[in-house]
Amino acid sequence: MKFRRIRKRQKNTRTVTTTILASRKVPAQLRALEDYGLDGTGLVDISRSVAKVDNAGIQDGYNLYQHLFFVDSEENWTVVQQGMDNDSNDARRYHWSSFITDSFIDEPHSGLISGQIRDAALDMTSKVSSDCREVSVDIVKEDPARVRRYFEDVKSYGQSTLIPWIEGDDSPRELPSYKVMPTRMDWDAVRRAYETQPSDYEDLLFMQGVGPATVRGLSLISEMIFGTPASWADPVRMCFAFGGKDGVPFPVPRKAYDKAIEFMEQALSDSKVGRQDKVLGLKRLRKFAPPILVQTK
């Protein structure tokens, strides 16, 4: 799919918002934008692709429950999705922008924000996963019966976390618990992939039935049998620095917040930017500053 990178001033921006209970309404809402001259069908494809990547391409333990789609009259778009870790009640946001995203599967996010950084998360969109993506595509092009044998061979060891043959000798190696194989894969989807012979990983990922278990299973077969591992580094790029107003993930420490604003104010004052830019920057910054920090004459 091609991405538009038109850097025009956004205007007449429309927003489609959905929660998990209303997700089926999103395609109809986006197609309705055809009444305004937009490519509703293309926007539906983008919406579904973004949701699929954050649900199956990245497996970080956060369940998606909100999907916001912004689009302007030039079809520049932004998507913000939010997921929840039900064990810790930590939320995570996934940001996408047509100004930044060139590919759905090659580090496509404009930002990921979370209250926590995981010790391990499967990230098939990482550049580190490039070889694993290619091998995953090669695997599904083989006869499904052979793919099932790969799966059963790895699964039998994966459940005990011991892979005695992975190093090419008889020395056992413990498999990290987060790499344990899924209990099943969607074999109908694997057969469809074999019959259609996907040209690349994007084609494979967006096939019907290729969900988190199948993506994870293929990635582990790729690693354990063919020696091409995926990235298991959490892709989140920023954590909440000052907590949240509702006390989640922790209450805002007011003194630290004030000190950070003072630091940024001083840095901006000492910067070498022009006076007009400096004044505009200070005005924007003071929107976040409590009254005590606003100097008066």
N, C-alpha and C positions, 0 to 999 in steps of 0.2 A: 504494500500500500504506500502511496506517495504522500508526503507531508508537505503542507503549504508553510512557507516561511516568509509570509508577507508582513513586513514591519510597518504597517499603516496604523494610524491612530484608531484605537478601538472605539466603536460607537454602536449604539443600539444593541448592547449586549443582552443576550437572553440566557436564562439559567434553567436547567432541568435538574431537579433534586429528587433523589430516591432513597428510601431505606430498604431493608431487606424484604419488608412486607409489600412494597410497591414496585419492586425491581422489574416486574413484567410489563409495567406501564411505560418504561423508558423508551423502548423502540417506537411506540406510537407517538409519544410526546416529541421525539426528535423528528420523526417523519412529518409531523404536523408543521415543522418549520419550513417545509417545502412551499407552504402558502406564502412565505416571506422571501422566496427565491433562493433558499439554501438547499444544499444537497443533503436532504434528510437521510437517504439510504446510506450515503458515505459516512455521515455522523453516527449512525447506528453501528456500522462496522467498527468505527473507532471506539465507541463506548464499550462494545462487547470485547474488543481486543484488549483494551486497558484492563477491564475487569478480569479477563482470563489470565493475563500476565501476573497481576498482583495476587491472584488466587492460586495459580498452579506453577507459574514460572518462578515465583518467589514463595518459599515456604518457611515462614518465620514464626508461626504459632499464633498469628493474629487473624481472626475471622472478620472478613469484610462485612460491614453492615450499612455503610452509607456511600453514596456515589453522587457527586455534584459535577454537572457538565455545563461549562460556560462557553458560549460561542457568540461571535459578533457578526456583523453584516458582511465582513470579508472572509468569513469562515475560519478565522483564527480561533483556536479553541484551547481551553484549559480544563483539566479534570482533576478533582480532588476526591480521593477515596479515604475512608477511615475504617480501621480494623480495631478489634478489641481482643486482648488476651484475657480470657475469662477467669484464669487462675489468679492473676495479679491485678486485674481491673485497669491495666495500662492500655492507653490508646495509642495508635500509630497512624500517621497520615502519609499518603502516597500522592505526590504532586506530579502532574504531567502538563506539558505546554507544547503547543505546535511550534513555538519559536525555538524550542530546544530539541525536541524529540525528532530524530531522523530515522529511528528504527524501533520497533516494538521490543526487540529481543537483545539489543546491544546497549546496555546501560541507558535506558530510555528516560529515566525519571529526571525531573528538574529539581527534585528534593524529596527526602524522606525524613520525617520528624517523629521522634518517639521519646518516651520517658525512660526507656531502657535500651541498652545495647546487648543483644543476645550473644552468648558464647558461641553459638553455631546456628546458622540458618542456610538452607539450600537456596542459592541464588544463581539460577540458570541465565540471568541477564548479564552477569558479570563478564568482563573480557576474559577473566581467568577461565570461565566455563566454555570458551569458544570451541576448543577441541572436543569437549564433552558433548556439546550440541551437535557437532558434525558426526561424531560416532553414534549418538542416539538416532540420528536420521539413518545412518548406515544399518543400524541394528534392525529397525522396523522394515527395511527393504528386504530383509532375509525372510525365509519361510517362517510363518508364525509358530510352527511346531518347534523349530530350532530356538526361536526367541523364548518359548515356554521352557525349554530345557535350560537355557541360560538362567532364567528366573528361578527355576526350582533348584538348580545347583547352588546359586548364590543364596537363596532364601534359607536353605537347610543350614548353612553356616551362619547366615546373618542373624537368625533368631537366637543363637548362642553368643553372638558377637565374636566368634573365632573363625578366622580364615586361614587354615593351615597351608593352603597352596598358593596364596596370593604373591608371595615373594619368589616363587619358582623353586622352593625347596620344601622340606617337611617341617620347617620351624613354624609353629603357630604364631599368629599375630592377632592381638585383640582389636576388634573393630569398635570404634567409639559408638556409644549407645545411640547417638543421634543419626547414625548411618544404618540402623537396622532396617531391613527391607520391609516394604509394605506387605500386608497379608495377601493382597491380591492386586491384579492389574485388570484393566478393561480389555479383555481379549477380543471383543468385537471391534473395538477401536484399533487394536494392533492389526487385526486382519484388514480393516479398511485402509489403514496406512500402507500395508503390503500391496493391496490391490491398486492404490492410487499412486504409490511411489512418490512421496513428497520431495520437492526439489530442495527444500531447506528447512531449518528448524521452525521458522515462523509458520510454514505450511503445516508442519506436524503439530505444533502446539495448538493451533486454532481448529484442528479437526474435532468433530463432534465425538465426545466420549473420552478424549485425552485430558484427563484431570490430574489432580495432585499425585495420586497413587501411581499412575502410569508414568508421569514425568519423573517421579522419584525412583521408580523401579528401573527405568531406562538409564538414569544417571548413575545408579549404583552398579548396574551391569557394565556400563561403560568404564567405570573405575576399577571394579574388581576383576573383570575378565580381560579388558582391553587396555588397562593402565592409563586411562584418561579421566582424571577426577574433575568434578565440578567444583565451583567455589562454595565453601561453607562459611564464609565470612559474612556477618550481618551487614547488609548494604545500607543501613540507616546512616545518615550523614549529619544529623544534628539532634541533640537531646534538649529537653526543656531546661533552661538555665535557672529559672527562678520559680519553678512550680506553677501551680494554677490558682486562679481566683477561687475555685471550689475546693482547694486543698489537695488536688490530685495532680501529679503524683505526690506532691507535698506542698504545704502552705508557702506562700511567697515570703522569703526573708527580706523585709522592707529595707534594712540597712544595706544589704548587699545589692539590692535593686537600685537604691539611691546612689550608691558608690559607683555602680556601672554607668549610670546616666551622667554623673559628674565627670567620670573619666572620658566618656565619648564627647561631652561638651568641650572639655579641655583640649582633646585631640583635634576636634574640629576647629577650635579657635586658633590653635597653633599650626594648622595645616597651611599649605601654600596655594590653596585654591583662591579664586577671585572673590572679592568682597561680596558680590551679589550671590554667588553660590554658597558662600559661607553663611550669609544671613538666612537664605532659604533653608539650609541644612539645620541651622539652630532652631528655626521656627518649627520644622518638622519634628526635631528631637524633643522640643519642649511640650509637644502634645502628650508625650509619655511621662513628663516630669511632674511630680507633685508640686503644689503651690510653693512649698518652702524653698524649692530650687530655682524659682523664677525670680531673677533679680529685678528690683524696682528702684527707681531713682526718686 
